[in-house]
């Protein structure tokens, strides 16, 4: 488990992270989101022991990152945003080296390297120098090094950067498997990844926490418009729809379909209005707010 309590980090007079608190448990995949400069990478670096906090506490598997930094590092696998690799080393050689740094050795290390080479899709590339690999394959090497010591907690900063769609699908599958018995925190700007992988989402903006909720509950945290899509058998009076309490605007689409934007759910009111006016209603559904809309609203409202 990762426990972050009242974490603040100052660089001079600027607060990169400002009093944020959240937890991530075992068997949970947590999406960590925010605009550029929001403080995501700073928080991740503190959680892995790369940076000290200004105030607040961070515990990983029960160990404080300041008081027990080595215990924390034994339990954390970290893939930073800018993947640092020794480009003159061969893939197999590099993973063997990282394993030895973590205290592994002998046949156990050889087996672990071979297992990870297969899991992250590096079998055909394992005997190449890292410098000769594409960006996508270098990213796979970075993920393999984060996993080499079988950590309890996996922290991934933009793990699918540089991967093609097929590779992204493979890495998603791997992260989903890892999330069954590990704590996984990952940052991404690809919002469909969050919907595909995450149990919960934490969003920060300008160093402050603006959301912490299961993915399915995020839309309820915003004050955005409710959108209802109504389909009628024939044309209807748009002015009549606009006159309904709470309706902000009505957009007619192909045929006799109307997208109705309002301050609250209007489905019952639309049904009543249709019955009153003799309109034949063929379909009526409320559209869910997309994660992109939620993200934009939450991060835009915090100035």
Buried (B, 14 or more C-beta within 10 A) or exposed (E): BBBBEEBBBBEEEEBBBBBBBBBBEBEBBBBBBBBEEBBBBBBBBBBBBBBEBBEBBBBBBEBBBBEBBEBBBBBBBBBBBEBEBBEEBBBBBBBBEBBEEBEBEEEEBBEBBBBBBEBBBBEEBBEBBBEEBEEBBBBBBBBBBBBBBEBBBBBBBBBBBBBEEEBBEBBBEBBEEBBEEBBBBBBBBEBEBBBBBBBBBBBBBBBBBBBBBEBEEBBEBBEBBBBBBBBBEEEBEBEBBEEBEBBEEBEEEEEBBBBBBBEEEBBEBBBEBBEEEEBEBEEBEEEEBBBEBBBBBBBEEBE
